[in-house]
Amino acid sequence: MASGAGSNFEALVRACRQGPLAATVELLVVNRMDCGARGRAERLGVPIQLLDHQLYPSRDDLDRALIAAFQAQGVDLVVMAGWMRIVTPVLIGAFPQRLVNIHPSLLPSFRGLDAVGQALAAGVSLSGCTAHLVAAEVDAGPILVQAAVPVLAVDTRASLAARIQVQEHRILPLAVALAAARLGTSGIEGQQR
Ligand code: GAR
């Protein structure tokens, strides 16, 4: 699931195709056709489905459409790779322990929108990113992997976000493998599945 540039989506596809993640990305769902993730999926040959949130009367209705899309593909695990909509217990309940989110802060600090700007405004000297299982509360749930990134005096939102994204691309495939391992499938090539 992606709403933005799709760099985390691409990192996941590459981790599946070039190792070490023993998985395949069956579908990308976007909520806006003009998002960067779409072009990446086309280039990478991953099927795309548009679910425009504006066409659904409620968050629950959008989540029901997401569930139908994922079930049609028979997916085992769902990743919110920059999905900028709040999900409901409807989606979370359909994929218990199987819904992973990536967020650009060291949770539980700086939940919600503009986490990088929040970290700069707070003056912290260390920020980073968190991959976690999704719970009903926004940007919360059992933490799978975190990476810390120093905040430099010269940092702008863009420079800090760029360094955090390098770490996101590293930890998100690890988090997917860990989530799979918790379910009893290793997700890592070379290990028993
Ligand atoms: C990522 O930095 C991700 O952590 C953030 O959106 C960005 C998407 O980048 N997600 C959130 O803020 C969710 N609360 P991408 O489209 O290049 O992967």
Residues whose N, C-alpha, C, O or C-beta is under 5 A from the ligand:
A	BS01	GAR	G4 A5 G6 S7 N8 F9 A81 G82 W83 I102 H103 P104 G112
